[in-house]
Amino acid sequence: MRTTYKNKKHRFGCKIQIALMLAPLLALFLLFNVYPLLCSVFYSFTKYNGVAVQSFVGFDNYKRMFHDTSWWKSVWNTLQFTVMGYVVQVPLSLLTAVLLNGKIRGRNFLRTTFFLPNVTSTAIIGIIFYFMFASYNGIVNGLLQSVGLIERPIEWLANVTLAKWVIILLNTWGQFGFFMVLFLAAIQRIPLELYESAVIDGANTRQKFTRITFPLLGSMFPVITMMVILNAFQLFDSVKVITNGGPGNETSVMALHIYNYFFSTSGAQQGYASALSVGATVITALVGALYLGLTGKKFHDS
């Protein structure tokens, strides 16, 4: 009986210690995650500009959101950037990882160089790309004109299609290095004996990739795909710096659309911006749930 009592007392003491260690993290989570979310939900039912006393308007903000064509345009653009980003970033990062896993000179330097943009501020990268693709006196136009490929400067950021691809290029340059590292780590986990056996059987480089490397990387693709989706749905700073949603709101994304209403210089509409934030959260959750539902088994296996 005495031993049982000591064991129960010991377990209770351990639970207290665990609770005390988790308390600061839980307090920060409630303060910076749960509390702002609840405030956004509350303000979404009000008419509020951040200064005057808010007035309750019920579901008017949500009704307005459903009829806001510019909002749904930003949602569509976000989905476009998600698909375009995946099509470019994942194959490029996989190809780079395969190449840098080989015995090439300076591969450690190249790995560091490709990963470095991932730890650089996106706003700084955006400013660099803005000057690179500026219509006049831009670096890219200057290079193309100097080699005779174009006669007049191309308005990269005034053309909807070109502006979207500039944004994709920026995000690819800033993010693919991280995905490259993930693929590289997964490739290095593949036993070398498999490649040695394939060489003995007469397999060439393409066959080793298609029969060994690619199939054994299957568990990494769902993880990287989810990260690409989350990065695309959080897209803001690069679009803000390069195009600010232009031309004609054609490159606006959800986060930028919400930002414009929340910090509008002509009159902030924080109640409506809060409703848009809730809508963006629901859309992101639905897309994530749909993807997890389709690839749940692969996530479990990985």
C-alpha positions in Angstrom: 0.0 0.0 0.0 2.8 2.4 0.9 4.6 1.7 -2.4 1.4 2.3 -4.4 0.9 5.6 -2.6 4.5 6.6 -3.4 4.0 5.7 -7.0 0.8 7.7 -7.3 2.5 10.7 -5.6 5.4 10.4 -7.9 3.2 10.3 -11.0 1.2 13.3 -9.7 4.5 15.2 -9.2 5.6 14.4 -12.7 2.3 15.7 -14.1 2.7 18.9 -12.2 6.2 19.4 -13.6 5.1 18.7 -17.1 2.2 21.2 -16.7 4.5 23.9 -15.4 6.9 23.4 -18.3 4.1 23.5 -20.9 2.4 26.5 -19.2 4.5 29.3 -20.9 4.1 27.7 -24.3 0.4 27.2 -23.8 0.1 30.9 -22.6 1.9 32.1 -25.7 -0.2 29.9 -28.0 -3.5 31.2 -26.4 -2.2 34.9 -26.5 -0.9 35.0 -30.1 -3.0 32.3 -31.8 -6.3 31.6 -30.1 -7.0 35.2 -28.9 -6.5 36.9 -32.3 -8.6 34.2 -34.0 -11.5 34.8 -31.6 -11.1 38.6 -32.0 -11.2 38.2 -35.8 -14.4 36.1 -35.6 -16.0 38.6 -33.3 -15.1 41.6 -35.5 -16.3 39.8 -38.6 -19.8 40.3 -37.3 -19.3 44.1 -36.8 -18.8 47.3 -38.8 -15.5 48.5 -37.5 -12.7 50.8 -38.8 -10.2 50.3 -35.9 -11.1 53.7 -34.3 -14.8 54.1 -33.8 -17.0 51.9 -31.6 -17.9 48.7 -33.5 -21.5 48.1 -34.4 -23.0 44.7 -34.8 -24.1 43.9 -38.4 -24.7 40.2 -38.2 -23.8 38.2 -41.4 -23.6 41.3 -43.6 -19.9 41.1 -44.0 -20.1 37.4 -45.1 -22.9 38.2 -47.5 -20.7 41.0 -49.0 -17.8 38.5 -49.2 -19.8 36.0 -51.2 -20.6 38.7 -53.7 -17.2 40.3 -53.8 -15.8 39.5 -57.2 -12.4 40.9 -56.4 -12.1 38.6 -53.4 -12.9 35.5 -55.4 -10.4 36.8 -58.0 -7.7 36.8 -55.3 -8.8 33.3 -54.2 -8.4 32.1 -57.8 -5.0 33.8 -58.1 -3.9 32.0 -54.9 -4.9 28.7 -56.3 -3.1 29.5 -59.6 0.1 30.4 -57.7 -0.3 27.1 -55.8 -0.4 25.0 -58.9 2.2 27.0 -60.9 4.5 27.0 -57.9 4.2 23.2 -57.5 4.8 22.5 -61.2 8.0 24.6 -61.1 9.5 24.2 -57.6 9.1 20.4 -57.0 10.7 19.1 -60.2 13.4 21.7 -60.1 14.3 21.0 -56.4 14.2 17.2 -57.1 16.5 17.6 -60.2 18.9 19.8 -58.3 19.0 17.4 -55.4 19.8 14.4 -57.7 22.6 16.4 -59.4 24.1 17.6 -56.1 24.0 14.2 -54.7 26.5 13.1 -57.3 30.3 13.5 -57.2 30.7 17.0 -58.7 33.2 19.7 -57.9 32.0 22.3 -55.4 28.8 20.6 -54.5 28.9 21.8 -50.9 29.3 25.4 -52.1 26.4 24.9 -54.5 24.2 23.4 -51.8 24.8 26.4 -49.6 24.3 28.8 -52.4 20.9 27.3 -53.4 19.7 27.2 -49.8 20.8 30.7 -48.9 17.8 32.5 -50.4 15.5 30.5 -48.1 17.0 32.4 -45.1 16.8 35.8 -46.8 13.9 38.2 -46.3 11.3 37.8 -49.0 10.8 41.5 -49.0 14.5 42.0 -49.9 14.3 39.4 -52.6 11.2 41.2 -53.9 13.0 44.5 -54.1 15.8 42.9 -56.0 13.4 41.2 -58.5 11.5 44.5 -58.9 14.6 46.3 -60.1 15.6 43.3 -62.2 12.3 43.2 -64.1 11.5 46.9 -64.1 10.1 48.0 -67.5 12.7 50.7 -67.9 16.3 50.5 -66.7 15.7 47.0 -65.6 18.6 44.5 -65.5 16.8 41.8 -67.5 15.6 44.2 -70.2 19.1 45.6 -70.4 20.7 42.2 -70.9 18.2 41.1 -73.5 18.7 44.4 -75.4 22.5 44.1 -75.2 22.5 40.7 -76.9 19.9 41.8 -79.5 17.0 39.5 -78.4 14.6 42.4 -78.0 14.4 45.9 -79.5 12.1 47.6 -76.9 11.9 47.0 -73.2 9.3 44.4 -72.1 6.8 45.6 -69.5 7.2 42.5 -67.3 5.0 43.8 -64.4 2.4 45.4 -66.6 1.5 42.2 -68.4 -0.7 39.9 -66.3 0.8 36.6 -67.5 4.4 37.9 -67.3 3.8 39.4 -63.9 2.5 36.1 -62.5 5.5 34.2 -63.8 7.9 36.8 -62.3 6.2 36.2 -58.9 6.5 32.4 -59.4 10.2 32.8 -60.3 10.8 34.9 -57.2 9.1 32.4 -54.9 10.9 29.5 -56.6 14.3 31.1 -56.2 13.5 31.8 -52.5 12.0 28.4 -51.6 13.2 25.6 -53.8 16.5 25.4 -51.9 14.7 24.2 -48.8 12.8 21.5 -50.8 16.2 20.5 -52.4 17.6 19.9 -49.0 14.6 17.7 -48.0 15.0 15.7 -51.2 18.7 15.4 -50.8 18.3 14.1 -47.2 15.8 11.5 -48.5 18.1 10.4 -51.4 21.0 9.9 -49.0 18.8 7.5 -46.9 18.6 5.1 -49.9 21.0 2.2 -49.4 23.9 2.4 -51.8 23.7 -1.4 -52.3 20.6 -0.9 -54.4 22.5 1.3 -56.9 25.5 -1.1 -56.9 23.2 -4.0 -57.7 21.6 -2.0 -60.5 25.0 -1.1 -62.0 25.9 -4.8 -62.0 22.6 -5.6 -63.8 23.6 -3.0 -66.4 21.2 -0.2 -65.4 22.0 3.3 -66.8 21.5 6.6 -65.0 18.0 7.1 -66.2 17.0 3.6 -65.1 18.5 4.0 -61.7 16.5 7.2 -61.2 13.2 5.8 -62.5 13.5 2.4 -60.9 15.2 3.2 -57.5 15.4 6.9 -56.6 12.0 8.2 -57.7 10.0 5.3 -56.2 11.8 5.4 -52.8 11.2 9.2 -52.6 7.4 8.6 -52.7 6.9 9.4 -49.0 8.6 12.8 -49.3 6.3 14.1 -52.1 3.2 14.5 -49.9 5.1 16.4 -47.2 6.7 18.8 -49.8 3.4 19.2 -51.6 1.7 20.3 -48.4 4.4 22.8 -47.7 4.0 24.2 -51.2 0.3 24.6 -50.6 0.8 26.3 -47.3 3.4 28.7 -48.7 1.2 29.6 -51.6 -1.8 30.3 -49.3 0.4 32.5 -47.1 1.8 34.4 -50.1 1.8 38.2 -49.5 5.2 40.0 -49.3 6.5 39.1 -52.7 3.3 40.2 -54.4 3.1 43.3 -52.3 6.6 44.4 -53.2 6.6 43.5 -56.9 3.1 44.2 -58.2 0.9 45.3 -55.2 -1.8 43.2 -56.8 -1.6 44.9 -60.2 -2.1 45.2 -63.0 -5.8 45.7 -62.3 -6.0 43.4 -59.3 -5.0 40.5 -61.6 -2.1 39.3 -59.3 -3.8 40.0 -56.0 -3.8 37.1 -53.5 -6.0 36.5 -50.4 -3.6 37.9 -47.9 -3.0 41.0 -49.9 -6.7 41.5 -50.4 -7.3 41.3 -46.7 -4.4 43.6 -46.0 -5.7 46.3 -48.3 -9.1 46.4 -46.4 -7.5 46.2 -43.0 -5.0 49.1 -43.6 -6.8 51.0 -46.3 -5.7 54.6 -46.5 -9.1 55.7 -47.8 -10.8 54.2 -44.8 -10.0 51.0 -43.0 -12.7 48.3 -42.9 -11.5 46.0 -40.3 -14.8 44.3 -39.7 -15.0 43.2 -43.3 -11.3 42.4 -43.3 -11.9 40.1 -40.4 -14.7 38.3 -42.3 -12.3 37.8 -45.2 -9.7 36.4 -42.7 -12.2 33.9 -41.5 -13.1 33.0 -45.1 -9.4 32.6 -46.0 -8.9 30.3 -43.0 -11.9 28.1 -44.0 -10.7 27.9 -47.6 -7.2 27.0 -46.5 -8.5 24.4 -44.1 -10.8 22.9 -46.8 -7.9 22.6 -49.3 -5.6 21.1 -46.6 -8.3 18.6 -45.5 -9.0 17.6 -49.1 -5.4 17.0 -49.8 -4.9 15.1 -46.5 -8.0 13.0 -47.3 -6.5 12.1 -50.7 -3.0 11.4 -49.4 -3.6 10.4 -45.8 -2.2 6.9 -46.2 1.0 8.2 -47.8 1.4 10.6 -44.8 0.9 7.8 -42.4 3.4 5.6 -44.3 6.0 8.5 -44.3 
